[in-house]
Every structure is written in C-alpha cells, then in structure tokens.
C-alpha cells in the first residue's frame, strides 16, 4: 500500500501575529485614514521612545541576570501590539474600519492581535550582538517591506530632489484598497500576503528588542493565522459536539497545521494609564537628559580644546568671490535692539582673518549697516546669506571707490597676504564687507571668523547639570512605574 507523505508543519515562532479570517472595509474610508490615525501616530511616537529606553534597560538586565524584566516585557509587547493594530487599520493592511483602541492590553474584540511568549531565560552573549549584527540581514528585508528600500533622486534646475517610496507593504495595501473601491471585495491573496509581510516585520522587531533568542525565520507565513502556531484570537464558547466552531471558518486557501483555539491572553495587571504615562514621561525625559549631557560634554570639550592660543574659537577658512565690488556678509549683521549685554556676554571679541593670493590687496571692514548700504548704493555686489543658502547677486553699474578712504568703519584691515582685525561688538546694527582695497570688481579672498564666546563654559556646565538632574527625575519616574506594575502583577 502506497504511503502518503505530509509536509512538516513549520515550528511556531514565539511572536504570534493573528487576525480575523476575512477583512471588512468600506470602499472609501481608506482615503482619510491617514488623518484619522494621527492621534495614534502621536501616541506611538512617545511609546516608541519609551520602547527604546526600556529595551536598553532590559539589555543590561539580561547581561546581569539573564532575564527580561517582566514589567518591561509586558510594556514592550503592548507597544508592538498597539503598532500592529494601527498598522492593520491604516496603511500597513487597510483591512478594517474599526478604530484601534488606545491601550497596551489585548482587545479580544479587535480583529488584529499580537502576543509574545515570555522567555524564562535569555542568552547574555546574544544580547550584545543580536539586535545589531545578527539582525542585519533581516533589517535589509524590513527596509524593503516597510520603507526606506526605494529612493529616487533627480537633478532639476541645479536643485537635488528626493522622492522616497513607502515600501512594499504600503504599496500592496494601497493596491488592495483600490481593488476594494472598484469591486467592493478585499482580494484574499493580497490579504494573506500582507499578513505574512507584517508578521515578518513584527518578528524582527521583537527579536531586535531582545524579547527572544530564537532567530526569526526567513519564511513568509501568509494568512491571518501562522502555520503550526497557537491562535491568539480569543475563542467564543465551546461549540456543541459534532458542530463546527463558530466564527472560525477560513475562506480561501486552507491554513496548514493545527489551529486549536486558545483562551484570550491574560494581561498582567499594572499597566494602567497612569503607569504608562509615568514611564513614557520618564523615558522621554531620559532621552532629553542624554541629549543635554552629550551637548554639555561636547560644549566643555570644545571650550577646552577648540580655542587657539589667543582664546578664539575660529571657523574653517572659506573662499569668497564676487564679480562685483564687494561681498556683503548679511549673517554677520548684529541688531541687539538696545540689549547692550548681548554682544559682550554672548559673542565676546570677534577676530576676522583675511588671506589673499599673490600681490592682491584685500579689505575687510565692519561698520554700521546704514553706512555700508549707502556706500554700496548703485554698485554690484554679492550677498552671502548664510550656510546652506545660495549667495544673492545685487546688480549695479558703479564702483563705490576705495574703502580705505572712508572713515565710517568701526574696524578694518587691508593689505596683501594675511590680515587680521579685532572687533568688540556693541549695541547697534552692523554689516561686514570683503572688498579689493581699491574698490575694484572681481573680489576673491579666504576668510576665517573667530570669537571668544565667553559663555561656553557656563553653557556646558548648565547643560551638564540640567541633564543630570533630568536623568535623576527620569529614573525616579521609570522605577516608580515599574514597581507599581510589578506590585499589580503580584497582587
């Protein structure tokens, strides 16, 4: 008698992503879901910030104890669950019109579900490398699936422009929505494929967040239920003997493997709105404190090592040219509006170094803006508008004459080779110009600008202290939230 061979059932991955058997969507609501989902996107922005911070905390816990703190695990699973529900509702699947609930806990009545098996023990060594090195192949796949995998650049009118693709998942969801709009039915093959692609992304997210040591399979488990896995969907009352389970019929391709209904996942107590708010505020404060401390340290380092022998912090020399009679530095204008303390306390002394090539003589001067404007009236010159902005050309037909003959300059330097001027800013509106010493056209010279910036030390210390104080506050908020959750779970 011939034997029948069966394909082996794939091993269930500890990240369980489930959805209803059939999507239910209207024809046109998908056109405005980007607007309707904005509140969720805002909340998720803060939840993901907390997710990152708590994952770092979990990393150190794994390194020292080999365990993932249960309260943090439940929170991070809740964030993934929240993200999956919003993805299923919006442009990751567009498979339901039911608005996602604002909760980390599983909602048994919602058509999309996620659960992650809690690991009793995790490898300390893998925790150091799996989230960045081992996951790189999957990151490349995820980049194509959810965005960042396609980018197009083109050149037009000397301006580089970029157009970014939204990833394969978003593209397929839009295709499915268009089909629904035309036919009124969600194409089942696309639904199964989108569920499989999102399942892949969520498995990688959980692995990168250290929630499991099991490497995500390079396998596309399509359909609303994963093959060989347990259902995450809550089951209704047990059916009568001999009858089919209500609400479990799977239309379309059959689902491989056993699909034994499971009771709704039990949510460990403690993660209420107050605890979530406390940990999110604490994590955002932790990220802010990290930025403040980093800025403070960088400022103190710059204050100690970036100064020259005379105490100036000097920019790199840049070459400036103009086919006209001058280069006007609009970004050096100072308008302190009567606040006489601003230049002295914030800028300190200013030193400008001008270098010419050959025997050409250059002139650099600083003067009241009204006098400079009157001096350059009718002349052609170039206005430097600041970093990242193209110079602006002012058309003129006259030459202003030799700047060295004018007496309104507050500070000036002229001559061949390298020349320096030093200026102590004071209240007023000022302009700076680079010219040839005789006022002729075609100006070319290298300019470096430095300032003493006497406030750098105070700024660095202030940022450092503020960052440390904020860090203490963030730790207190996070610890209090985790203790509250732990107490609720033990109760």
Rosetta blueprint (number, residue, H / E / L):
1 X L
2 X L
3 X L
4 X L
5 X L
6 X L
7 X L
8 X L
9 X L
10 X L
11 X L
12 X L
13 X L
14 X L
15 X E
16 X E
17 X E
18 X E
19 X E
20 X L
21 X L
22 X L
23 X L
24 X E
25 X L
26 X L
27 X L
28 X L
29 X H
30 X H
31 X H
32 X L
33 X H
34 X H
35 X H
36 X H
37 X L
38 X H
39 X H
40 X H
41 X H
42 X H
43 X H
44 X H
45 X H
46 X H
47 X H
48 X H
49 X H
50 X H
51 X H
52 X H
53 X H
54 X H
55 X H
56 X H
57 X H
58 X H
59 X H
60 X H
61 X H
62 X H
63 X H
64 X H
65 X H
66 X L
67 X L
68 X L
69 X L
70 X H
71 X H
72 X H
73 X H
74 X H
75 X H
76 X H
77 X H
78 X H
79 X H
80 X H
81 X H
82 X H
83 X H
84 X H
85 X H
86 X H
87 X H
88 X H
89 X H
90 X L
91 X L
92 X L
93 X L
94 X L
95 X L
96 X E
97 X L
98 X L
99 X L
100 X L
101 X L
102 X L
103 X L
104 X L
105 X L
106 X L
107 X L
108 X L
109 X L
110 X L
111 X L
112 X E
113 X E
114 X E
115 X E
116 X E
117 X L
118 X L
119 X L
120 X L
121 X L
122 X L
123 X L
124 X H
125 X H
126 X H
127 X H
128 X H
129 X H
130 X H
131 X H
132 X H
133 X H
134 X H
135 X L
136 X H
137 X H
138 X H
139 X H
140 X H
141 X H
142 X H
143 X H
144 X H
145 X H
146 X H
147 X L
148 X L
149 X L
150 X L
151 X E
152 X E
153 X E
154 X E
155 X E
156 X E
157 X L
158 X L
159 X E
160 X E
161 X E
162 X E
163 X E
164 X E
165 X L
166 X L
167 X H
168 X H
169 X H
170 X H
171 X H
172 X H
173 X H
174 X H
175 X H
176 X H
177 X H
178 X H
179 X H
180 X H
181 X H
182 X H
183 X H
184 X L
185 X L
186 X L
187 X L
188 X H
189 X H
190 X H
191 X H
192 X H
193 X H
194 X H
195 X H
196 X H
197 X H
198 X H
199 X H
200 X H
201 X H
202 X H
203 X H
204 X H
205 X H
206 X H
207 X H
208 X H
209 X L
210 X L
211 X L
212 X L
213 X L
214 X L
215 X L
216 X L
217 X L
218 X L
219 X L
220 X L
221 X L
222 X L
223 X L
224 X L
225 X L
226 X L
227 X L
228 X L
229 X L
230 X L
231 X L
232 X L
233 X L
234 X E
235 X L
236 X L
237 X L
238 X L
239 X L
240 X L
241 X L
242 X L
243 X L
244 X L
245 X L
246 X L
247 X L
248 X L
249 X L
250 X L
251 X L
252 X L
253 X L
254 X L
255 X L
256 X L
257 X L
258 X L
259 X L
260 X L
261 X L
262 X E
263 X L
264 X L
265 X L
266 X L
267 X L
268 X L
269 X L
270 X L
271 X L
272 X L
273 X H
274 X H
275 X H
276 X H
277 X H
278 X H
279 X H
280 X H
281 X H
282 X H
283 X H
284 X H
285 X H
286 X H
287 X H
288 X H
289 X H
290 X H
291 X H
292 X H
293 X H
294 X H
295 X H
296 X H
297 X H
298 X H
299 X H
300 X H
301 X H
302 X H
303 X H
304 X H
305 X H
306 X L
307 X E
308 X L
309 X L
310 X L
311 X L
312 X L
313 X E
314 X E
315 X L
316 X L
317 X L
318 X E
319 X E
320 X E
321 X E
322 X E
323 X L
324 X L
325 X L
326 X E
327 X E
328 X E
329 X E
330 X H
331 X H
332 X H
333 X L
334 X L
335 X E
336 X L
337 X L
338 X L
339 X L
340 X L
341 X H
342 X H
343 X H
344 X H
345 X H
346 X H
347 X H
348 X L
349 X E
350 X E
351 X E
352 X E
353 X E
354 X E
355 X E
356 X L
357 X L
358 X L
359 X L
360 X L
361 X L
362 X E
363 X E
364 X E
365 X E
366 X E
367 X E
368 X E
369 X H
370 X H
371 X H
372 X H
373 X H
374 X H
375 X H
376 X H
377 X L
378 X L
379 X E
380 X L
381 X E
382 X E
383 X E
384 X E
385 X L
386 X L
387 X L
388 X L
389 X L
390 X L
391 X L
392 X E
393 X E
394 X E
395 X L
396 X L
397 X L
398 X E
399 X L
400 X L
401 X L
402 X L
403 X H
404 X H
405 X H
406 X L
407 X L
408 X L
409 X E
410 X E
411 X E
412 X E
413 X E
414 X E
415 X E
416 X L
417 X L
418 X E
419 X E
420 X E
421 X E
422 X E
423 X E
424 X E
425 X L
426 X L
427 X L
428 X L
429 X E
430 X E
431 X E
432 X E
433 X E
434 X E
435 X E
436 X E
437 X L
438 X L
439 X L
440 X L
441 X L
442 X L
443 X E
444 X E
445 X E
446 X E
447 X E
448 X E
449 X E
450 X E
451 X E
452 X L
453 X L
454 X L
455 X L
456 X H
457 X H
458 X H
459 X H
460 X H
461 X H
462 X H
463 X H
464 X H
465 X H
466 X H
467 X H
468 X H
469 X H
470 X H
471 X H
472 X H
473 X H
474 X H
475 X H
476 X H
477 X H
478 X H
479 X H
480 X H
481 X H
482 X H
483 X H
484 X H
485 X H
486 X H
487 X H
488 X H
489 X H
490 X H
491 X L
